[in-house]
Amino acid sequence: MANIKSAIKRNKQNEKRRQKNRVFRGQARTSVKKARVAIESANKEETQAKVLEAVKALDKAASKGIIHKNNAARRKSRLMKQIVALEK
């Protein structure tokens, strides 16, 4: 445990940020997982809705700096590829 006042404050700030970031990162992961399950089920309407939800969650996490914007773009791209493959 830190003894210096500034280090103690920094630890508190880091913990607050970690808790906040965890929520958005978890939402993104969950929505991507739901989208993948929907893609496997081959229900077109449900798949579209779940993928849009996943894209929104990824964009939100990227805009807040929780994940890198290229990371979000890569994940969205992979989801879109899976949808296109499903339609063939």
C-alpha positions in Angstrom: 0.0 0.0 0.0 1.2 3.5 -0.8 2.4 5.8 1.9 2.7 9.0 0.0 -0.5 11.1 -0.2 -0.4 11.6 -4.0 0.1 7.9 -4.5 -2.8 7.1 -2.3 -5.0 9.5 -4.3 -3.7 8.0 -7.6 -4.7 4.5 -6.4 -8.2 5.7 -5.6 -8.5 7.4 -9.0 -7.3 4.3 -10.8 -9.7 2.0 -8.9 -12.7 4.4 -9.8 -11.6 4.4 -13.5 -11.2 0.6 -13.5 -14.7 0.1 -12.1 -16.2 2.5 -14.7 -14.3 1.0 -17.6 -15.2 -2.5 -16.6 -18.9 -1.8 -17.2 -18.4 -0.5 -20.7 -15.9 -3.2 -21.7 -18.3 -5.9 -20.3 -21.2 -4.5 -22.2 -19.2 -4.6 -25.4 -18.1 -8.2 -24.8 -21.6 -9.4 -23.9 -23.3 -7.7 -26.9 -20.7 -9.2 -29.3 -21.2 -12.6 -27.8 -25.0 -12.2 -28.2 -24.5 -11.1 -31.8 -22.4 -14.2 -32.5 -25.0 -16.5 -31.0 -27.7 -14.7 -33.1 -25.6 -15.2 -36.3 -25.3 -18.9 -35.6 -29.1 -19.2 -35.1 -29.5 -17.8 -38.6 -32.5 -15.7 -37.7 -32.0 -12.7 -40.0 -34.0 -10.0 -38.1 -32.7 -11.0 -34.7 -29.1 -11.1 -36.0 -29.4 -7.5 -37.5 -30.7 -6.2 -34.2 -28.0 -7.9 -32.1 -25.2 -6.8 -34.4 -26.4 -3.2 -34.4 -26.4 -3.4 -30.6 -22.9 -4.8 -30.6 -21.7 -2.1 -32.9 -23.2 0.6 -30.7 -21.5 -0.9 -27.6 -18.1 -1.2 -29.3 -18.4 2.4 -30.6 -19.3 3.7 -27.1 -16.3 1.8 -25.5 -14.0 3.2 -28.2 -15.3 6.8 -27.9 -14.6 6.6 -24.1 -11.1 5.3 -24.7 -11.7 2.0 -23.0 -10.7 0.1 -26.1 -8.7 1.4 -29.1 -10.7 2.6 -32.1 -8.9 0.2 -34.4 -9.8 -2.6 -32.0 -13.5 -1.7 -32.2 -13.3 -1.4 -36.0 -11.6 -4.8 -36.2 -14.3 -6.5 -34.1 -17.1 -4.8 -36.1 -15.5 -5.9 -39.3 -15.4 -9.5 -38.2 -19.1 -9.4 -37.2 -20.0 -8.0 -40.6 -17.9 -10.7 -42.3 -19.8 -13.3 -40.4 -23.2 -11.8 -41.5 -22.1 -11.7 -45.2 -20.9 -15.4 -44.9 -24.3 -16.3 -43.5 -26.2 -14.7 -46.4 -24.2 -16.8 -49.0 
